[in-house]
Amino acid sequence: MYHVCMTITDPVQTDHEARFDALIDGGHKIEPRDWMPEAYRKTMIRQIAQHAHSEVIGQQPEGNWITRAPTLQRKAILIAKVQDEAGHGLYLYSAAETLGVSRDEMNDLLHRGVQKYSSIFNYPTLSWADMGAIGWLVDGAAITNQVMLTRTSYGPYARAMIRICKEESFHQRQGYEIMLELANGTEEQRDMAQDALDRFWWPSLAMFGPPDADSTHTEQSMAWGIKLETNDELRQKFVDMTVPQARYLGLSVPDPDLVWNDERGHFDFGDIDWDEFWRVVRGDGPCNRERVAHKRKAWDDGAWVREAAAAHAAKRTSDLAGKGTST
Ligand code: FAQ
């Protein structure tokens, strides 16, 4: 018996696994040089890449309104917000690169439809009020999820999330402020705000992912400390936080089943259309094709910038080497 165990157990592997488990159990961070199970690495790459792609593709629905912002001040704020999203994408691609995947590979996987981005960015932005609804609801949902990710187990991801959350929090405020102004404006402005809430409410609830019972990754991701709360818990938190904000605006949430449940201490809410969610996730939402085509074009059009930056870096390295300075 003893002999059999010796032949199948790799003591080095066991040591690595024990150390990894101890770090997770102790609430410590896993760092890029630490040993990690291959499945943990893959899960982190999948989630961080998907998150990075969401930030980058998420610039498109709002970018659509930069040239049509109603005032110079609104335009300046919107440009700053869209730039922030690009920055979030960059921190996140850098965090994913520490796991041994390159940015080129991630972009290629996105362009080929292998890696995903958030379902929410496949909905069109039809009016200025959508800028308010996105900031308030989409950034609001993003923060609800991302505050927990500042404590996620992979160090570079957790640290990137701290700054991202601070910026998302400003985005949420600016969105709510747009809604507040419209809701207190003319009848037409109020209708625009209500219409934006009607269209973005359900897709924002779906952003948190499928119900826990249908979630493929939640159980393992919670065991590894990647996720600290489940999709349904976060969705409930978002509803509880957002419904009073809608009421303060004097707008109605488009859900006839929405009611405060005293016993649970939470709002009960209606059923999400999961068929629609999966259609959008699988590439058949209102704007999927347009979003990916635009992203691909931007990547191709920007090739000369990447080549010029690489040529500049190579020249600088050879200049420094010529001067005998190590880089
Ligand atoms: N869209 O087992 P789970 C933002 C997929 S950033 C598309 O529950 P998991 C900022 C999921 O990938 C918004 N697919 O998965 C901004 C999996 O498929 P797979 C992005 C979705 O990973 C604001 C399958 O369903 N935030 O908004 C979605 O444990 C304004 C089963 O799902 C993040 O990415 C979805 N909504 O939990 C920017 C946060 N939900 O991969 C611009 C980080 C699920 O096996 C403007 N990510 N799926 O083929 C996460 O926290 C998690 O990945 C979840 C999903 C919670 C999104």
Residues whose N, C-alpha, C, O or C-beta is under 5 A from the ligand:
A	BS01	FAQ	Q47 Q50 H51 S54 E55 G58 Q59 E85 K116 Y117 S118 S119 V138 D139 A142 A206 M207 F208 G209 P210 S215 T216 H217 T218 V281
